[in-house]
Amino acid sequence: MAKKKIGYIELYWRCPNCGGMNRGRDSFCVACGAPQPEDVEFEQIENAELIREQELIARAEAGADIHCAYCGTRNPATATQCSQCGSELEEGIRRQAGRVLGAYQPGEAAEVACPACGASNLATASNCAQCGAPLGRTTSQDQGEAASVGGEQRARRFSPVLLILGGLACLAVIAFFVLAGRTTTITGVVEEVAWERTIAIESYQPVEYSDWFDELPAGAENVSCEARVRSVESEPVPGAEEVCGTPYTVDKGSGFAEVVQDCEYQVYADYCSYTVMDWVETDTAVARGDDFNPYWPEPTLESGQRLGENRGESFSVVFAADGETYTYAPDTLEEFRQFSPGSRWNLDVNTFGTVVSVQP
């Protein structure tokens, strides 16, 4: 699939020292002044707006930030020397990037209540505008963790029932195969035999088919078409319909995330129903008998009919044993002719009364 870029949003990070939330661009906590740790994870807040400032967009596009290998100071991806100590950044530690943070929900930032004084603040604020206390907030990561916990609890609640049902199903399957494979040998006498042979009868008549317009055969009539998806491409194609999934955000490692969509491109074409004259099976000729000389049926054909290539034959032998009857189906005519009426055979019969094999 192609990735369609929608824009960028600024992320936030939670200070491990005081718990305050900070903008992704901030290298130090605005509440307590602690430096941003190298391993801190950026988070996405609810209803984050796409950034419009070109300076911030350029920073987001530049790639992951670099932490100085000597003093740990965070530097933008385009920097070559540490802004704090002046060291070369060739040996610096570049932040991880590419982590999917979750679905993107556009809109204005929501408001949160200050846990200290209760005053209302924008969710993007790091500190309460009234009392200055750090603001905690629900991020998409928090919601994902809560949903995950809830899912695990539901899974734990239902898993015993599923395990029991699965176990019973497995036992039933095992029991079936055990019983089917358990046989008893009895002596049976051939009571009767029967055979059947069939030949398809075809007629030449109008037949309805469906195909793409550019593949219609010559002589097609009653053509009726509608547009359908003929192929799905991973890259844009002229005239194709773009179909995109839910937008989601990808951590760029710079305090910003790229908002993207996975898109595919549906190519439409005319798919048509039509009629042409063709041979089609319309009837079946049948011959049956209770002897050992089967023959193929020879039906009287009407104008516009012919015998088809579809032929079939089947054989059956009925045994009498201990007051019960058992039916066996030989595979070939040669085998069938061995079962002369009155002859005795050893039958291997399974628990379900099916003849598994026979021996003279």
VEXTI-835808 format. One line per 8 residues: number of its first residue (from 1); their letters; for each residue x, y, z of C-alpha. Coordinates in Angstrom, 2 decimals. Each point is the difference from the previous one (the first is absolute). Example, Ala and Ser with C-alpha at 12.3 -4.5 7.8 and 13.67 -1.06 7.14 Angstrom:
1) as) 12.30 -4.50 7.80 ~ 1.37 3.44 -0.66
# end
This chain:
1) makkkigy) 0.00 0.00 0.00 ~ 1.04 3.57 -0.56 ~ 0.40 2.30 2.98 ~ -1.74 3.33 -0.43 ~ 1.40 2.80 2.15 ~ -2.57 2.27 1.62 ~ 2.28 2.15 2.14 ~ 1.73 0.17 3.38
9) ielywrcp) -1.08 0.42 3.61 ~ 2.06 0.87 3.05 ~ 0.40 -2.69 2.62 ~ 0.46 0.31 3.75 ~ 2.24 -1.62 2.59 ~ -0.55 -0.64 3.66 ~ 2.77 1.12 2.34 ~ 1.15 -2.97 2.11
17) ncggmnrg) 1.18 2.44 2.68 ~ -3.23 1.92 0.72 ~ -2.63 -1.58 -2.23 ~ -0.59 3.19 -1.97 ~ -0.89 -0.14 -3.68 ~ 2.16 1.82 -2.53 ~ -0.16 0.76 -3.68 ~ 2.04 -2.19 -2.30
25) rdsfcvac) 2.29 2.91 -0.92 ~ 0.95 0.63 3.65 ~ 3.41 -1.36 0.99 ~ -0.57 0.81 3.69 ~ -3.07 -0.43 2.18 ~ -1.78 3.36 0.24 ~ -1.24 -0.89 3.49 ~ 3.20 -1.11 1.77
33) gapqpedv) 2.81 0.65 -2.50 ~ 1.12 -3.63 -0.20 ~ 1.54 -0.95 -3.38 ~ -1.91 -2.26 -2.30 ~ 1.32 -3.58 0.46 ~ 1.40 -1.79 -3.02 ~ -2.46 -2.89 0.40 ~ -3.14 2.04 0.61
41) efeqiena) -2.91 -0.98 -2.24 ~ -1.99 2.66 -1.80 ~ -3.78 -0.22 0.35 ~ -2.93 1.11 -2.10 ~ -2.76 2.03 1.64 ~ -3.65 -0.04 -0.99 ~ -1.20 2.28 -2.79 ~ 3.47 1.23 -0.95
49) elireqel) -0.04 2.66 -2.72 ~ 2.23 -0.17 -3.06 ~ 2.91 2.42 0.35 ~ 0.14 2.92 -2.45 ~ 3.28 1.70 0.90 ~ 2.56 -0.66 -2.72 ~ 2.86 -0.05 2.52 ~ -1.64 -2.82 1.96
57) iaraeaga) -0.92 -1.90 -3.16 ~ 3.62 0.18 -1.17 ~ 1.18 -1.34 3.36 ~ -2.50 -2.86 -0.21 ~ 1.13 -0.88 -3.52 ~ 3.69 0.13 0.92 ~ -0.16 -3.30 1.89 ~ 0.87 -1.26 3.47
65) dihcaycg) 1.81 2.23 2.50 ~ 3.51 -0.83 1.28 ~ 1.08 -0.13 3.63 ~ 3.60 1.09 0.54 ~ 2.26 -2.94 0.89 ~ 1.90 2.19 2.52 ~ -2.54 2.14 1.84 ~ -3.31 -1.63 -1.07
73) trnpatat) -1.50 3.24 -1.32 ~ -2.71 -0.43 -2.60 ~ 0.75 1.51 -3.42 ~ -2.05 0.18 -3.21 ~ 0.73 -2.48 -2.80 ~ 1.68 2.67 -2.14 ~ 2.52 1.00 2.68 ~ 3.65 -1.00 -0.38
81) qcsqcgse) 1.25 1.34 3.37 ~ -1.60 -0.17 3.44 ~ -1.73 3.24 0.95 ~ 1.05 -0.48 3.66 ~ 3.64 -1.16 -0.06 ~ 0.99 0.48 -3.64 ~ 1.03 -3.62 -0.51 ~ -0.31 -1.63 -3.39
89) leegirrq) -3.23 -2.02 -0.29 ~ 1.38 -2.79 -2.18 ~ 0.04 -2.31 3.04 ~ -3.31 1.30 1.34 ~ -2.98 -2.22 0.70 ~ -2.81 0.53 -2.48 ~ -3.49 -0.47 1.40 ~ -2.10 -2.92 -1.14
97) agrvlgay) -2.63 0.82 -2.62 ~ -2.76 -1.83 -1.86 ~ -2.15 -1.08 2.96 ~ -3.73 0.08 -0.82 ~ -1.75 1.98 2.72 ~ -3.61 -0.62 -0.94 ~ -2.89 1.39 -2.00 ~ -0.09 3.70 -0.72
105) qpgeaaev) -3.12 1.84 1.13 ~ -0.05 3.52 -1.44 ~ -1.54 2.91 1.84 ~ 0.72 2.70 2.52 ~ 1.83 -0.97 3.17 ~ -2.27 -1.01 2.85 ~ 0.07 1.55 3.47 ~ 1.18 -1.68 3.19
113) acpacgas) -0.54 0.85 3.64 ~ 2.98 0.84 2.18 ~ 0.48 -2.78 2.59 ~ 1.12 2.59 2.54 ~ -2.54 2.84 -0.25 ~ -2.62 -1.29 -2.45 ~ 0.43 2.86 -2.47 ~ -0.68 -0.75 -3.69
121) nlatasnc) 3.00 -0.04 -2.32 ~ 0.64 -0.90 -3.60 ~ 1.22 -3.58 -0.32 ~ 3.12 1.27 -1.75 ~ 1.04 2.09 3.03 ~ 2.88 -1.33 2.07 ~ -0.93 1.85 3.20 ~ -3.18 1.37 1.49
129) aqcgaplg) -0.56 3.60 -1.04 ~ -1.48 0.78 3.43 ~ 2.27 -1.72 2.52 ~ 2.99 -1.16 -2.07 ~ -0.33 -3.68 0.98 ~ 1.10 -2.60 -2.59 ~ -2.92 -1.34 -2.01 ~ -0.41 -3.73 -0.51
137) rttsqdqg) -2.21 -0.97 -2.92 ~ -1.37 -3.03 -1.79 ~ 1.99 -0.81 -3.10 ~ -0.78 -2.43 -2.78 ~ 2.63 -2.28 1.56 ~ -1.84 0.03 3.34 ~ -3.26 -0.84 -1.72 ~ 1.67 -2.83 -1.92
145) eaasvgge) 1.39 -1.45 3.23 ~ -3.40 0.22 1.68 ~ -1.67 -1.70 -2.95 ~ 2.68 -2.68 0.06 ~ -0.61 -0.67 3.71 ~ -3.75 -0.19 -0.59 ~ 0.54 -2.40 -2.89 ~ 2.21 -2.21 2.14
153) qrarrfsp) -2.63 -0.05 2.75 ~ -2.70 -1.01 -2.48 ~ 2.29 -2.64 -1.45 ~ 0.64 -1.40 3.50 ~ -3.75 0.01 0.68 ~ -0.93 -2.01 -3.10 ~ 3.10 -2.09 -0.56 ~ -1.02 -2.90 2.35
161) vllilggl) -3.29 -0.44 -1.89 ~ 1.80 0.08 -3.35 ~ 2.57 -2.49 1.23 ~ -2.73 -2.40 1.17 ~ -1.91 0.26 -3.28 ~ 3.20 -0.44 -1.99 ~ 0.93 -3.04 2.06 ~ -3.42 -1.60 -0.51
169) aclaviaf) 0.22 0.62 -3.75 ~ 3.43 -1.64 -0.13 ~ -1.27 -2.99 1.98 ~ -2.97 -0.38 -2.36 ~ 2.29 0.00 -3.05 ~ 2.36 -2.52 1.60 ~ -2.92 -2.24 1.01 ~ -1.38 0.07 -3.54
177) fvlagrtt) 3.26 -1.13 -1.55 ~ 0.53 -2.65 2.68 ~ -3.46 -1.47 -0.58 ~ 0.34 0.25 -3.78 ~ 3.31 -1.83 0.12 ~ -1.22 -2.76 2.35 ~ -1.24 -2.90 -2.13 ~ -1.58 -3.42 0.53
185) titgvvee) 0.35 -2.87 -2.48 ~ -3.21 -1.83 -0.91 ~ -0.97 -2.46 -2.75 ~ -2.43 1.25 -2.61 ~ -1.73 -1.62 -2.96 ~ -0.52 1.89 -3.25 ~ -3.74 0.59 -0.23 ~ -0.23 2.31 -3.02
193) vawertia) 2.08 2.16 -2.31 ~ -0.79 3.12 -2.01 ~ 1.67 2.39 -2.40 ~ -0.75 3.37 -1.58 ~ 1.54 1.87 -2.93 ~ -0.76 3.56 -1.07 ~ 0.80 2.23 -2.99 ~ -0.66 3.75 -0.18
201) iesyqpve) -2.23 1.31 -2.81 ~ 0.93 3.44 -1.29 ~ -2.12 2.50 -1.94 ~ 1.14 2.88 -2.22 ~ -1.80 3.06 1.32 ~ 0.46 3.58 1.25 ~ 2.07 0.02 3.20 ~ 0.64 2.96 2.31
209) ysdwfdel) 3.57 0.74 1.10 ~ 1.83 2.89 1.67 ~ 3.39 1.54 -0.78 ~ 1.87 3.29 -0.30 ~ -1.04 2.11 -2.98 ~ 3.36 -0.23 -1.76 ~ -0.13 -3.80 0.22 ~ -3.48 -0.56 -1.48
217) pagaenvs) -0.06 -2.63 -2.76 ~ -1.08 0.72 -3.55 ~ -3.74 -0.39 -0.46 ~ -0.92 0.96 3.55 ~ -3.60 1.22 0.27 ~ -2.20 1.62 2.65 ~ 3.04 1.70 1.49 ~ -0.63 1.80 3.32
225) cearvrsv) 2.89 1.59 1.92 ~ 0.75 1.64 3.34 ~ 3.15 1.53 1.46 ~ 1.90 -2.28 2.40 ~ 3.40 0.00 1.66 ~ 2.31 -1.90 -2.34 ~ 3.27 0.45 1.88 ~ 1.40 1.63 3.11
233) esepvpga) 3.32 1.78 -0.38 ~ 2.41 1.09 2.73 ~ 1.01 3.18 -1.83 ~ -2.09 2.74 -1.64 ~ -1.36 -0.88 -3.44 ~ -1.72 2.44 -2.39 ~ -3.77 -0.27 0.35 ~ 0.16 -2.22 3.11
241) eevcgtpy) -2.03 0.64 3.13 ~ 2.09 0.71 3.09 ~ -1.12 -1.92 3.11 ~ 1.77 0.86 3.24 ~ -0.14 -1.40 3.51 ~ -0.19 1.83 3.32 ~ 2.72 2.63 0.43 ~ 2.64 -0.89 2.60
249) tvdkgsgf) 3.12 1.58 1.43 ~ 3.63 -1.12 -0.24 ~ 2.63 1.28 2.45 ~ 2.74 1.89 -1.87 ~ 2.36 0.00 2.99 ~ 0.08 3.80 0.05 ~ -2.92 0.77 2.30 ~ -2.32 -0.05 -2.99
257) aevvqdce) -2.00 -2.68 -1.75 ~ -0.97 -0.42 -3.63 ~ -3.69 -0.58 -0.69 ~ -0.42 -2.50 -2.83 ~ -2.58 -2.24 -1.64 ~ 0.47 -3.36 -1.69 ~ -1.62 0.28 -3.42 ~ -0.73 -2.31 -2.89
265) yqvyadyc) -1.31 0.77 -3.47 ~ -2.99 -1.83 -1.46 ~ -0.07 -0.25 -3.78 ~ -3.51 -0.35 -1.45 ~ -1.07 -1.57 -3.30 ~ -3.24 -1.16 -1.62 ~ -1.06 -3.50 1.04 ~ -2.67 -1.39 -2.31
273) sytvmdwv) -2.56 -2.77 -0.23 ~ -0.74 -1.30 -3.50 ~ -1.39 -2.98 -1.91 ~ 1.60 -2.17 -2.68 ~ -0.99 -3.26 -1.65 ~ 1.79 -2.88 1.71 ~ -0.27 -3.66 0.94 ~ -1.36 -0.45 3.52
281) etdtavar) -0.99 -3.08 1.99 ~ -3.80 -0.19 0.13 ~ -0.77 -3.65 0.81 ~ 1.54 -3.30 1.06 ~ -0.51 -3.41 -1.59 ~ 0.02 -2.86 2.54 ~ 0.41 -3.77 -0.33 ~ -0.43 -2.34 2.99
289) gddfnpyw) 0.21 -3.71 0.59 ~ 0.42 -2.80 2.56 ~ 2.41 -2.20 -1.93 ~ 3.70 0.09 -0.87 ~ -0.33 1.35 -3.53 ~ -0.40 3.76 0.26 ~ -0.37 2.02 -3.20 ~ -0.11 3.68 -0.89
297) peptlesg) -3.40 1.55 -0.70 ~ -0.85 0.80 -3.63 ~ -2.66 2.71 0.14 ~ -1.90 1.33 -3.00 ~ 1.28 3.51 -0.60 ~ -2.08 2.87 -1.27 ~ 1.11 2.69 -2.43 ~ 2.61 2.22 1.63
305) qrlgenrg) 1.08 -2.66 2.52 ~ 3.13 -2.11 0.43 ~ 1.55 -2.36 2.54 ~ 2.36 1.81 2.38 ~ 3.35 -1.09 1.31 ~ -1.23 -0.17 3.59 ~ -0.48 -3.69 0.80 ~ -0.27 -1.88 3.26
313) esfsvvfa) -0.47 -3.49 1.37 ~ -0.61 -1.51 3.44 ~ -0.29 -3.51 1.42 ~ -1.52 -1.35 3.19 ~ -0.08 -3.36 1.78 ~ -2.47 -0.85 2.79 ~ 1.09 -2.58 2.61 ~ -2.21 -1.80 2.49
321) adgetyty) 1.62 -0.77 3.38 ~ -1.56 -0.89 3.36 ~ -3.40 1.32 -1.02 ~ 1.43 3.33 -1.18 ~ 0.86 1.33 -3.44 ~ 3.19 1.82 -0.91 ~ 0.81 1.87 -3.22 ~ 3.42 0.16 -1.62
329) apdtleef) 1.02 2.09 -3.04 ~ 2.71 -1.59 -2.20 ~ 2.31 2.44 -1.75 ~ 0.29 -1.77 -3.37 ~ -2.00 -2.31 -2.25 ~ 2.67 -2.67 0.41 ~ -0.45 0.03 3.77 ~ -3.80 0.13 -0.32
337) rqfspgsr) -0.13 -3.21 -2.05 ~ 1.60 -1.97 2.85 ~ -3.13 0.23 2.17 ~ -2.16 -2.77 -1.42 ~ -3.33 -0.44 1.84 ~ 0.24 -2.52 2.85 ~ 3.79 0.34 0.42 ~ 1.32 0.48 3.54
345) wnldvntf) 2.32 2.85 1.04 ~ 1.67 1.27 3.15 ~ -1.17 3.57 0.65 ~ 1.91 2.49 2.14 ~ -2.80 2.20 1.41 ~ 0.63 3.08 2.17 ~ -2.07 1.25 2.94 ~ -2.29 2.00 -2.31
353) gtvvsvqp) -0.94 -3.07 -2.11 ~ 2.14 1.00 -2.98 ~ 1.86 -2.72 -1.91 ~ 3.62 1.07 0.02 ~ 1.46 -2.92 -1.97 ~ -0.90 -3.51 -1.23 ~ 1.95 -3.20 -0.49 ~ -1.09 -3.35 -1.56
# end
